Amino acid sequence: MPEYQRKFLEQLFEISIKAADPLQCLAEFLPEKPAGRIIVLGAGKAAASMAKAVENAWGQKIEGLVVTRYDHGLDLANIEVVEAAHPVPDAAGRAAAQRIYDKACEAREGDLVLCLISGGASALLSLPGGGLALTHKQFINKALLKSGANITEMNCVRKHLSAIKGGRLALAAYPAKVVSLAISDIPGDDPATIGSGPTIGDETTVEEAVAILKKYNIDVPEPVAVHLASAGAKTPAPDDARLAGNAFHIIATPQKSLEAAAEFAQTHNITPLILGDSIEGEAREVAIVMAAIARQVARYGQPGRAPCVLLSGGETTVSVKGNGRGGRNAEFLLSLLNALKGHRGIYAVAGDTDGIDGSEDNAGAYMGPDSHSRALEAGLDIAGSLSRNDGYGFFEVLQDLIFTGPTRTNVNDFRAVLIE
């Protein structure tokens, strides 16, 4: 890929991440300090950086515990940071969730419980409800991840299998005031869905959770079925009086990151076209649509004239059928490449703003007009790699993977398609 185009796309991705950096955007959302204790609790890929932003703003008179993904921690002065597994929960996450729940229970009237929630919290804050074991949650998580279920569906199920999600953490802290600060990785920025809404009353039902499991033909273990049939699976409703005095603020969103990238593009005389901040669906199908729009721009100047860049966010899915390596962004680019077949003047980047595409160590990948010919010269089978879900292996050979390391934020996927 020519150096200028690659550098431009790389900068767009970096700017989208920076716009969601808690150290840049959290402080302005902090509430007034209470007369009582300040207990900071949190979970997610951004939990450590969010906690650091709180410490930077409020100094020493705070306490608390947050859980984040392995290798995403930071050394803080007053807030303990625990690392655990994502996307499938482990014993460390379960233990941290229990401790977070217990700390919430310690809160009293006049105290402030400041909850920091970001993408990844659903898996990291794993405290099974009823008589369920961690192995039951792990089984359901793995099955949902492979099924093609979207994030809203997955979180609906998680809430009804949990002792802490779906508003239950806020109930534990009652009558203390709970203020939640969140970074949204959810299409539509629904507070009840971000991190499975541990401090938000739940509008979903047990029946909906059961229907989702049936929809994706997930063979539910008997203890899970028993739990879902019990009263303990029911979550507190949004109008529960114990939640009435709480507050919730979203401090960073996919849309804000797209707008930051759009502003940067304009400074380079490239017209930005934001196509949506909440695009869902199979990654390979979304790519086919994006390829068609890019060709329309190149051929007819619609819906914008070149040079322009198509910007989009959201969370696509991958129904895993092969045994290859790669997350949804690599799959998106592989399908885009397959659809464009080396179309002149079209370049693209796709990456997860948390720095991890699926379960791999890359954030995403790049693609340019020459990617098609270079792949053929390297003996790569584009369609075959796609059928194996092997986007990582494909772009690794082309040396076009993106590596950012943990960004300690998460506003979902970022995609930019540049048409010259």
VOVEX-265832 format. One line per field, with one value per residue (C-alpha): residue in one letter; y, x, z; residue number from 0. Coordinates in Angstrom, 1 decimal. Example, Ala and Ser with C-alpha at 12.3 -4.5 7.8 and 13.67 -1.06 7.14 Angstrom:
2
type = (A; S)
py = (-4.5; -1.1)
px = (12.3; 13.7)
pz = (7.8; 7.1)
seq = (0; 1)
//
This chain:
420
type = (M; P; E; Y; Q; R; K; F; L; E; Q; L; F; E; I; S; I; K; A; A; D; P; L; Q; C; L; A; E; F; L; P; E; K; P; A; G; R; I; I; V; L; G; A; G; K; A; A; A; S; M; A; K; A; V; E; N; A; W; G; Q; K; I; E; G; L; V; V; T; R; Y; D; H; G; L; D; L; A; N; I; E; V; V; E; A; A; H; P; V; P; D; A; A; G; R; A; A; A; Q; R; I; Y; D; K; A; C; E; A; R; E; G; D; L; V; L; C; L; I; S; G; G; A; S; A; L; L; S; L; P; G; G; G; L; A; L; T; H; K; Q; F; I; N; K; A; L; L; K; S; G; A; N; I; T; E; M; N; C; V; R; K; H; L; S; A; I; K; G; G; R; L; A; L; A; A; Y; P; A; K; V; V; S; L; A; I; S; D; I; P; G; D; D; P; A; T; I; G; S; G; P; T; I; G; D; E; T; T; V; E; E; A; V; A; I; L; K; K; Y; N; I; D; V; P; E; P; V; A; V; H; L; A; S; A; G; A; K; T; P; A; P; D; D; A; R; L; A; G; N; A; F; H; I; I; A; T; P; Q; K; S; L; E; A; A; A; E; F; A; Q; T; H; N; I; T; P; L; I; L; G; D; S; I; E; G; E; A; R; E; V; A; I; V; M; A; A; I; A; R; Q; V; A; R; Y; G; Q; P; G; R; A; P; C; V; L; L; S; G; G; E; T; T; V; S; V; K; G; N; G; R; G; G; R; N; A; E; F; L; L; S; L; L; N; A; L; K; G; H; R; G; I; Y; A; V; A; G; D; T; D; G; I; D; G; S; E; D; N; A; G; A; Y; M; G; P; D; S; H; S; R; A; L; E; A; G; L; D; I; A; G; S; L; S; R; N; D; G; Y; G; F; F; E; V; L; Q; D; L; I; F; T; G; P; T; R; T; N; V; N; D; F; R; A; V; L; I; E)
py = (0.0; 3.5; 5.2; 8.3; 6.5; 4.0; 6.8; 8.8; 5.7; 5.0; 8.5; 8.3; 5.1; 6.7; 9.8; 7.7; 6.0; 9.2; 10.7; 7.9; 8.1; 8.4; 10.5; 13.1; 13.0; 11.6; 14.5; 16.8; 14.2; 13.7; 14.6; 16.7; 15.0; 13.5; 14.0; 10.3; 7.8; 7.7; 4.0; 3.5; 0.3; -0.7; -3.2; -3.3; -2.8; 0.8; 0.3; 1.0; 4.2; 5.4; 4.8; 6.6; 9.6; 9.6; 9.5; 12.4; 14.5; 13.7; 12.8; 10.7; 10.5; 7.7; 3.9; 1.0; -1.9; -2.3; -5.3; -5.2; -7.6; -9.2; -6.8; -3.8; -2.9; 0.2; 0.8; 3.2; 4.8; 4.2; 2.1; -1.6; -2.9; -6.7; -8.4; -11.2; -13.1; -11.8; -12.7; -15.9; -15.3; -17.0; -17.6; -14.3; -12.4; -14.2; -13.5; -9.8; -9.6; -11.0; -8.5; -5.6; -6.7; -7.0; -3.5; -2.2; -3.8; -1.9; 1.5; 3.5; 6.5; 9.6; 7.6; 7.9; 4.7; 5.7; 2.9; 2.9; 0.7; 0.0; -2.6; -6.0; -5.5; -8.3; -11.0; -9.4; -8.9; -12.5; -13.4; -16.3; -16.1; -18.7; -22.1; -21.6; -22.3; -20.3; -23.3; -22.7; -19.1; -20.0; -22.6; -20.1; -17.3; -19.5; -20.7; -17.2; -15.9; -18.6; -18.4; -15.0; -13.5; -9.7; -7.9; -6.9; -10.5; -11.8; -9.2; -10.1; -13.7; -12.6; -10.4; -13.3; -15.6; -13.1; -11.9; -8.5; -7.4; -6.0; -3.4; -5.8; -4.0; -0.7; -2.6; -3.9; -0.3; 1.1; 3.5; 5.1; 7.2; 5.5; 7.5; 5.5; 6.8; 4.7; 4.3; 2.9; 0.0; -0.7; 0.2; 2.8; 3.6; 1.9; 2.3; -0.9; -2.8; -1.4; -4.0; -5.7; -2.7; -3.5; -0.3; 0.1; -1.4; -4.0; -3.9; -7.4; -10.5; -14.1; -15.2; -13.1; -14.7; -18.2; -17.3; -16.1; -19.4; -21.3; -19.0; -20.0; -23.7; -23.5; -26.7; -25.3; -27.2; -28.4; -26.0; -23.1; -24.1; -24.6; -21.1; -19.4; -21.0; -19.6; -16.3; -15.5; -15.0; -11.9; -8.6; -5.3; -3.1; 0.4; 1.9; 0.2; 2.8; 1.8; 3.0; 6.4; 8.6; 7.3; 8.9; 7.6; 9.5; 8.3; 9.9; 8.5; 7.0; 5.6; 8.7; 11.0; 9.0; 9.0; 12.8; 13.3; 11.3; 13.2; 16.5; 15.3; 14.2; 17.6; 19.2; 17.1; 18.2; 14.7; 14.7; 12.5; 10.5; 9.0; 6.1; 5.1; 4.5; 1.3; -0.9; -4.6; -7.8; -10.4; -8.8; -10.3; -9.0; -5.5; -5.5; -6.4; -3.4; -1.1; -2.2; -1.4; 2.1; 2.7; 1.7; 4.0; 6.9; 6.0; 5.6; 8.2; 10.5; 9.3; 9.7; 11.9; 12.8; 11.5; 12.1; 11.0; 8.6; 6.4; 6.2; 3.7; 2.1; -0.5; -4.2; -6.7; -10.5; -13.5; -16.9; -19.1; -22.1; -22.5; -23.1; -20.0; -17.0; -13.6; -11.3; -9.4; -6.5; -8.8; -10.7; -7.5; -6.5; -9.9; -9.8; -6.2; -7.2; -10.2; -7.9; -5.1; -7.4; -4.7; -1.8; 1.2; 4.0; 2.3; 1.8; 0.7; 0.2; -1.6; -2.1; -2.5; 0.6; -1.6; -2.8; -6.4; -7.8; -10.7; -12.9; -12.2; -9.8; -7.4; -4.4; -4.9; -4.6; -2.5; -3.1; -1.3; -1.8; -3.8; -6.2; -8.4; -8.8; -9.2; -11.9; -13.8; -13.5; -14.9; -17.9; -16.9; -18.0; -15.1; -16.9; -19.9; -17.8; -16.2; -19.6; -20.6; -17.3; -16.8; -13.0; -12.8; -15.4; -13.7; -10.2; -11.5; -12.8; -9.4; -7.7; -5.5; -6.3; -3.4; -3.7; -1.0; -3.0; -2.4; 1.1; 0.9; 2.2; 0.7; 2.4; -0.7; -1.1; 1.7; 1.4; 3.8; 3.3; 5.9; 6.5; 8.7)
px = (0.0; 1.4; 2.8; 0.7; -2.7; -1.6; -0.4; -3.6; -5.7; -3.5; -3.9; -7.7; -7.7; -5.4; -7.6; -10.7; -9.0; -7.8; -11.2; -12.3; -9.4; -10.7; -7.7; -8.9; -12.7; -13.7; -13.0; -15.8; -18.4; -17.5; -20.2; -19.8; -18.0; -20.2; -20.1; -19.4; -17.1; -16.2; -16.2; -15.0; -16.1; -15.7; -15.2; -14.2; -11.2; -11.1; -11.5; -7.9; -7.6; -11.0; -9.9; -6.6; -8.6; -10.6; -7.5; -5.9; -9.0; -9.9; -6.6; -6.3; -9.7; -11.1; -11.1; -12.3; -11.7; -11.9; -11.4; -10.0; -8.6; -5.2; -2.4; -4.8; -4.0; -2.2; -0.5; -2.8; -2.4; -5.8; -7.9; -7.0; -6.9; -7.4; -6.9; -9.1; -10.0; -12.0; -14.1; -14.7; -14.7; -12.3; -11.9; -10.1; -13.0; -15.5; -13.5; -13.2; -16.9; -17.7; -15.4; -16.9; -20.4; -19.3; -17.9; -21.1; -23.0; -20.7; -22.0; -24.3; -26.5; -24.4; -21.7; -21.1; -20.5; -18.9; -19.2; -16.9; -18.3; -16.8; -16.8; -15.8; -17.5; -20.0; -17.3; -15.1; -17.8; -18.9; -20.8; -23.2; -26.7; -28.6; -26.8; -24.9; -21.2; -18.6; -18.4; -22.0; -21.4; -18.2; -20.2; -22.9; -20.4; -18.5; -21.6; -23.0; -19.6; -19.6; -23.3; -23.3; -25.5; -25.2; -24.0; -27.5; -28.7; -25.6; -26.0; -29.7; -28.8; -25.9; -28.1; -30.5; -27.6; -25.9; -26.1; -24.5; -25.7; -29.0; -29.2; -28.2; -25.0; -26.9; -29.4; -26.5; -25.3; -28.7; -29.3; -26.0; -26.1; -24.7; -23.3; -22.2; -19.7; -19.6; -17.7; -20.1; -19.2; -22.9; -24.8; -27.3; -25.4; -28.2; -27.0; -28.8; -26.7; -23.3; -21.5; -24.9; -26.1; -24.9; -26.4; -29.4; -32.9; -33.6; -36.4; -35.6; -37.2; -36.2; -38.5; -36.4; -33.2; -34.6; -35.8; -32.3; -30.7; -33.3; -32.8; -29.1; -29.7; -27.6; -27.8; -28.5; -27.0; -29.7; -28.7; -29.0; -32.5; -33.5; -32.1; -34.0; -37.2; -36.7; -37.7; -34.0; -33.4; -35.7; -33.9; -35.0; -37.2; -36.2; -38.9; -37.6; -37.7; -34.3; -32.7; -34.5; -31.8; -28.9; -27.3; -25.7; -23.4; -21.9; -18.5; -17.3; -19.2; -18.5; -20.2; -17.8; -14.8; -16.2; -16.7; -13.1; -11.9; -14.2; -12.8; -9.2; -10.2; -11.5; -8.3; -6.7; -9.3; -10.9; -14.6; -15.8; -19.1; -20.2; -22.4; -23.4; -22.1; -24.1; -23.7; -24.3; -24.6; -22.1; -18.8; -18.4; -21.9; -21.3; -18.1; -20.0; -22.3; -19.3; -17.6; -20.7; -20.8; -17.1; -17.6; -20.6; -18.4; -15.6; -17.9; -20.6; -19.6; -22.4; -23.1; -20.0; -17.2; -13.7; -11.5; -13.6; -13.6; -16.4; -16.5; -18.5; -18.6; -20.6; -20.0; -20.3; -20.4; -18.7; -20.4; -17.3; -17.4; -13.7; -10.6; -8.6; -7.5; -9.0; -11.6; -14.4; -12.3; -9.9; -12.9; -14.5; -11.3; -10.9; -14.4; -14.0; -10.8; -12.7; -15.5; -13.2; -10.7; -8.0; -10.2; -8.0; -7.9; -9.7; -8.0; -9.3; -8.6; -10.7; -9.8; -11.2; -10.6; -9.7; -6.6; -7.7; -9.6; -11.5; -9.2; -6.0; -3.1; -3.8; -6.2; -7.2; -5.7; -5.1; -6.1; -5.2; -5.6; -2.4; -3.5; -5.2; -2.2; 0.2; -2.0; -2.0; 1.7; 2.1; 0.0; -2.9; -6.5; -8.7; -12.0; -10.5; -9.1; -12.6; -14.3; -11.8; -12.4; -8.6; -8.3; -5.4; -3.4; -4.1; -3.1; -0.1; 1.4; 0.9; 2.3; -0.8; -2.0; -2.3; -0.8; -1.6; -1.4; -4.0; -5.6; -7.5; -10.6; -13.3; -15.9; -16.2; -15.0; -13.7; -13.8; -12.5; -12.7; -10.7; -11.7; -9.3)
pz = (0.0; -0.8; 2.2; 2.2; 2.1; 4.8; 7.1; 6.6; 7.5; 10.5; 11.8; 11.5; 13.6; 16.2; 16.4; 16.9; 19.9; 21.4; 21.3; 23.7; 26.1; 29.6; 30.6; 28.1; 28.6; 32.0; 34.5; 33.3; 34.1; 37.8; 40.3; 43.4; 46.2; 48.9; 52.6; 53.1; 51.5; 47.8; 46.7; 43.1; 41.5; 37.9; 35.1; 31.5; 29.2; 30.1; 33.8; 34.8; 32.7; 33.9; 37.5; 36.9; 35.5; 38.8; 40.9; 38.8; 39.4; 43.0; 44.7; 47.8; 49.5; 47.5; 47.6; 45.5; 43.1; 39.3; 37.2; 33.7; 31.0; 31.4; 30.4; 30.6; 34.2; 35.7; 39.0; 41.0; 44.4; 46.0; 43.7; 43.4; 39.8; 39.2; 35.9; 34.6; 31.4; 28.4; 26.4; 28.4; 32.2; 34.5; 38.3; 38.7; 37.2; 39.4; 42.5; 41.6; 40.8; 44.3; 45.9; 43.9; 44.9; 48.6; 48.5; 47.1; 50.0; 52.4; 51.1; 53.4; 52.9; 52.3; 50.5; 46.8; 44.7; 41.5; 38.9; 35.9; 33.1; 29.7; 27.0; 28.3; 31.6; 30.9; 30.8; 33.4; 36.0; 36.1; 39.3; 38.5; 39.9; 41.9; 42.1; 38.9; 38.7; 36.7; 34.3; 33.3; 32.5; 30.5; 28.5; 27.6; 26.8; 24.4; 22.7; 22.2; 20.9; 18.2; 17.4; 15.6; 18.3; 18.5; 21.6; 22.7; 22.6; 24.4; 27.2; 27.6; 28.4; 30.6; 32.8; 33.6; 34.6; 36.8; 40.5; 39.7; 36.2; 35.1; 37.9; 40.7; 41.6; 42.2; 44.4; 46.5; 47.1; 48.1; 49.8; 48.8; 45.7; 42.6; 39.8; 36.7; 34.1; 31.0; 27.7; 25.1; 22.9; 22.2; 19.0; 20.0; 23.3; 25.5; 29.1; 30.1; 27.6; 28.2; 30.3; 30.7; 32.8; 36.3; 37.7; 35.3; 35.7; 33.0; 30.5; 29.1; 30.4; 31.2; 28.4; 25.9; 27.2; 26.8; 23.3; 22.3; 23.5; 21.4; 18.4; 18.2; 19.0; 22.2; 24.2; 27.7; 30.6; 33.1; 35.9; 33.6; 32.5; 36.2; 37.1; 34.2; 35.4; 38.9; 40.4; 40.9; 37.2; 37.2; 37.1; 38.7; 36.5; 35.4; 37.7; 40.8; 43.6; 44.9; 41.6; 41.4; 42.9; 40.8; 37.7; 34.5; 32.1; 28.9; 28.6; 25.2; 22.3; 18.8; 17.3; 19.0; 17.7; 14.1; 14.4; 15.5; 12.5; 10.2; 11.4; 10.8; 7.3; 6.5; 7.5; 4.7; 2.1; 2.1; 2.5; 5.3; 5.0; 8.3; 7.3; 10.9; 14.4; 15.1; 12.0; 12.9; 10.9; 9.6; 9.0; 5.5; 4.5; 5.8; 3.7; 0.6; 1.1; 1.9; -1.3; -3.3; -1.8; -2.5; -6.2; -6.4; -5.2; -7.6; -10.6; -10.1; -7.3; -5.1; -2.2; -2.3; -4.7; -4.3; -2.6; 0.3; 3.2; 4.3; 8.1; 10.2; 13.6; 15.4; 16.1; 13.4; 14.1; 12.7; 12.6; 13.0; 10.7; 9.9; 12.0; 11.0; 13.1; 13.0; 14.4; 12.9; 11.5; 9.7; 8.4; 7.2; 5.3; 3.8; 2.4; 1.3; -0.6; -2.2; -3.3; -4.7; -6.4; -6.5; -7.5; -8.2; -5.7; -2.8; 0.5; 3.9; 7.6; 10.1; 13.7; 17.2; 19.3; 22.3; 20.4; 20.2; 17.2; 18.6; 20.6; 18.6; 19.4; 16.5; 16.5; 12.9; 9.5; 6.4; 2.8; -0.5; -4.2; -4.4; -1.7; -4.2; -6.5; -3.6; -2.1; -5.4; -5.7; -2.2; -3.1; -0.9; -1.7; -0.8; -0.9; 0.9; 3.7; 4.0; 4.3; 7.0; 8.9; 8.6; 8.2; 10.7; 8.8; 5.5; 6.5; 8.5; 5.3; 3.6; 6.7; 6.9; 10.4; 12.9; 16.4; 18.9; 22.2; 24.8; 24.3; 27.6; 26.0; 23.8; 21.5; 19.3; 15.7; 13.5; 9.7; 7.1; 3.4; 1.4; -2.2; -4.3)
seq = (0; 1; 2; 3; 4; 5; 6; 7; 8; 9; 10; 11; 12; 13; 14; 15; 16; 17; 18; 19; 20; 21; 22; 23; 24; 25; 26; 27; 28; 29; 30; 31; 32; 33; 34; 35; 36; 37; 38; 39; 40; 41; 42; 43; 44; 45; 46; 47; 48; 49; 50; 51; 52; 53; 54; 55; 56; 57; 58; 59; 60; 61; 62; 63; 64; 65; 66; 67; 68; 69; 70; 71; 72; 73; 74; 75; 76; 77; 78; 79; 80; 81; 82; 83; 84; 85; 86; 87; 88; 89; 90; 91; 92; 93; 94; 95; 96; 97; 98; 99; 100; 101; 102; 103; 104; 105; 106; 107; 108; 109; 110; 111; 112; 113; 114; 115; 116; 117; 118; 119; 120; 121; 122; 123; 124; 125; 126; 127; 128; 129; 130; 131; 132; 133; 134; 135; 136; 137; 138; 139; 140; 141; 142; 143; 144; 145; 146; 147; 148; 149; 150; 151; 152; 153; 154; 155; 156; 157; 158; 159; 160; 161; 162; 163; 164; 165; 166; 167; 168; 169; 170; 171; 172; 173; 174; 175; 176; 177; 178; 179; 180; 181; 182; 183; 184; 185; 186; 187; 188; 189; 190; 191; 192; 193; 194; 195; 196; 197; 198; 199; 200; 201; 202; 203; 204; 205; 206; 207; 208; 209; 210; 211; 212; 213; 214; 215; 216; 217; 218; 219; 220; 221; 222; 223; 224; 225; 226; 227; 228; 229; 230; 231; 232; 233; 234; 235; 236; 237; 238; 239; 240; 241; 242; 243; 244; 245; 246; 247; 248; 249; 250; 251; 252; 253; 254; 255; 256; 257; 258; 259; 260; 261; 262; 263; 264; 265; 266; 267; 268; 269; 270; 271; 272; 273; 274; 275; 276; 277; 278; 279; 280; 281; 282; 283; 284; 285; 286; 287; 288; 289; 290; 291; 292; 293; 294; 295; 296; 297; 298; 299; 300; 301; 302; 303; 304; 305; 306; 307; 308; 309; 310; 311; 312; 313; 314; 315; 316; 317; 318; 319; 320; 321; 322; 323; 324; 325; 326; 327; 328; 329; 330; 331; 332; 333; 334; 335; 336; 337; 338; 339; 340; 341; 342; 343; 344; 345; 346; 347; 348; 349; 350; 351; 352; 353; 354; 355; 356; 357; 358; 359; 360; 361; 362; 363; 364; 365; 366; 367; 368; 369; 370; 371; 372; 373; 374; 375; 376; 377; 378; 379; 380; 381; 382; 383; 384; 385; 386; 387; 388; 389; 390; 391; 392; 393; 394; 395; 396; 397; 398; 399; 400; 401; 402; 403; 404; 405; 406; 407; 408; 409; 410; 411; 412; 413; 414; 415; 416; 417; 418; 419)
//
